[in-house]
C-alpha cells in the first residue's frame, strides 16, 4: 500500500476521513506486517493517517520525498517523529521504525513563508504559526504578572527545543494558568470538536472551528515552558495560556487546527 490516498484523504471532512488507529507512537504490537521482509507502519499527518509498507533499508529522506509528493509539504519543511526525530541519512531500521510503529509528520514553516495559508478560493484559513512578535511576551507587563505567580503544581516537566507528539490516549494537559491566573486543565474533546479549559469552578468550551490561529513563545527564564495564544473568531479575541510544556505546542496545534491549517 502506498501514500497515493493521503493527500485526498487529508482534504476530506473529519467524519469518515481517518482510519481506526489504536497503536501508540513506535509501539510494536504482537501481529507482524503482512509483507515479507518489509516494515508495516503508519504515517500520521494532522488528523489523517495511512498504513504503508517499506523495506527496512528505505531511507528517511526517500520517505520524505514520497510524503512531499502526496501532501505538498516539501522535504526541508518536514520533521518526522517516532519517539525521537528521524534523520535524513538513516534507514528506517536505523531510525528504530518497527512493525506497527507510528511516524508523526510535522510541517515546520520557515518565517519567510507566508504567515497565513490561503485556500483555493483565496480566503484566509487557520494561521498555522504566524511570524512571532518582535517583543518578548514574558517581558510585557500583563504576562509578567501571571508568570510571577509561579508555575502551578501537578504539571508536566517541560522540555526545551524539542517537540514530542501527543499519544492518542493523551486527552488532556494539566496545570496551566489563564490570564486571570486561574489554574486550568486543557482537555481535547475530538468527539465534540472542542477543547475545554476546566478549573475547579467552571469549564470554558471552545469549538475547534472558532480557533483561527495558535502562536506561542517560550518563557526565557524557563524555556521548557511556553506562553500560548489562541486567536478566536475574527482574531480580535485572544485566549492566553501560561506554563504550557514547550514540547507539546505542536501537538496542541495538530489536535485543534488539524491538517487543514497546513494546506
Order of alpha helices (4+ residues) and beta strands (2+ residues): alpha-beta-beta-alpha-beta-beta-alpha-beta-beta-beta-beta-beta-beta-beta-alpha
